[in-house]
Amino acid sequence: MTAEPVLCLRDVRKSFGPVEVLHGVSLDLRAGEVLALIGENGAGKSTTMKILAGYQPASAGRILLDGEEVTFGSLHDGEEAGIVMIHQEFNLAEQLTVEQNIFLGRELRRGPFLDKRRMRRLARDYLGRVNCRVHPDAKVSELSNSDKQMVEIAKALSRDARVLIMDEPTAVLTGSETEILFDQVRRMTEQGTAVLFTSHKLGEVSAIADHVTILRDGAVVHDGRAAGISEDGMATAMVGRDVSDLYPLKTGEPGEVMLKVENLTVPGHARGVSFELRRGEILGVSGLIGAGRTEAFEGLCGLRAASAGCVEIAGRAVSITRPRDALEHGLCYLTEDRKLRGLLLDKSMRVNLTLQALDRFGGLMIDRAAEDRALDAAIEEFDIRAGQRNMAVGNLSGGNQQKLLLAKIMQSEPLILIADEPTRGIDIGTKQQIYTFLRGLADRGHGVVMISSEMQEVIGLADRVMVMRTGEVAGTLTKTEMTEDKIVRLAVGLGANEEGRVA
């Protein structure tokens, strides 16, 4: 017999000004079950979760806790009711330690004094449960993104949640870290916790969910047991169209060498990296976390201190010591961190779009009309969906932020685009749009480097893949050689021959 819901939404609506973004959403969270809430970026998932947790009020409809209607005035009210949310954007105090973050606002006391010994012991226990080996005294600002995510999860464990809401918790985790998280989720559901889980990785949804609710354009379009819907069915319901042909065809033949790099070294991160990129080619860059992929290409683009024996663009030797040099030579870098390094979240779309290419929009005075025309073109070309043109970029969905960032980079009219994790944390429909754009860019004669942790993405989109390991190039595979097995073997240092066996 199915348990009664712990937490429910009934016909919930949410409006921001005149724009209604949720249209009568209903869902049930049951003790001991994982409910996957999925949909495209902008479908209303984050708004739904924030209403459940007390971060935002609903405009209409009801929230039921244990069958009784409740109203959460704040996130504190939600946490007091046992509802804990792990945000997609880290909700950590960067300058405090790991231990201080875990107990922030809930410090344990022994009389008038902080019980530091007990907090230290419990912090180690919570971190140990998710196999996070960071020291409790480590500053959060010094941690990797994956370690920060594990600290967020450890922090949630300390709350003893009745309902745990997880917004894209695996976006920055490796496969092994994801399995650790899933083990912890299963342990929590066995103890009666209700879990709401969102992910754009549909394989993860199939692996962890008991029930699936799918949103599209702010409304529920599917609600049922996870066993009753395939990954293809999920994708089609999310976007409202067939996405079986996710990757565009590789029809073109690469031309002459556009970018030649020899012996690129980024101290502490990469050594002796050499490669070529041809006109009309997408070069995938794969490897495990810590392989030095991002650091190597940041060094190439002047974002880190680096040296190289030779860098040639379109047959001419160039010197790049700062980002402006790279832009002047037609080399543009799309950062993997759109929120901290790519966009100004409190500014409008127009300001963000033209910031990197202001010289194209006037001298002492900025031509606002030209900026508006550029924004009109970007909204149409990249299918950027926003309620209002002047809204803060931080209020856009993740997928629309990524499309705006890509439009911003293209304002510099690059010959060569280096796209670092261009589809991280976005839905399958937006991924398809970005894949089509990158292939179209290559087909128009540009060169594209795509750094990605998703091997299927690399295999599906790239013409060749360069695999990095511990800061060095472990090998390069052609279009006909690319398989997950061969990429993994190179990434872990085994090497692979043409049949994929250890060389």
Secondary structure by P-SEA (a helix, b strand, c coil): ccccccccccbbbbbcccccccccccccccccbbbbbbbcccccaaaaaaaaaccccccccccccccbbbbbccaaaaaaacccccccccccccccccccccccccccccccccaaaaaaaaaaaaaaaaccccccccccccccaaaaaaaaaaaaaaacccbbbbccccccccaaaaaaaaaaaaaaaaabbbbbbbcccaaaaaacccbbbbbcccccccccccccccaaaaaaaaccccccccccccccccccccbbbcccccccccccccccccccbbbbbbbccccaaaaaaaaaaccccccccccccccbbbbbccaaaaaaacccccccccccccccccccaaaaacccccccccccccaaaaaaaaaaaaaaaacccccccccccccccaaaaaaaaaaaaacccccbbbbccccccccaaaaaaaaaaaaaaaaabbbbbbbcccaaaaaacccbbbbbcccccccccccccccaaaaaaaaaccccccccccc
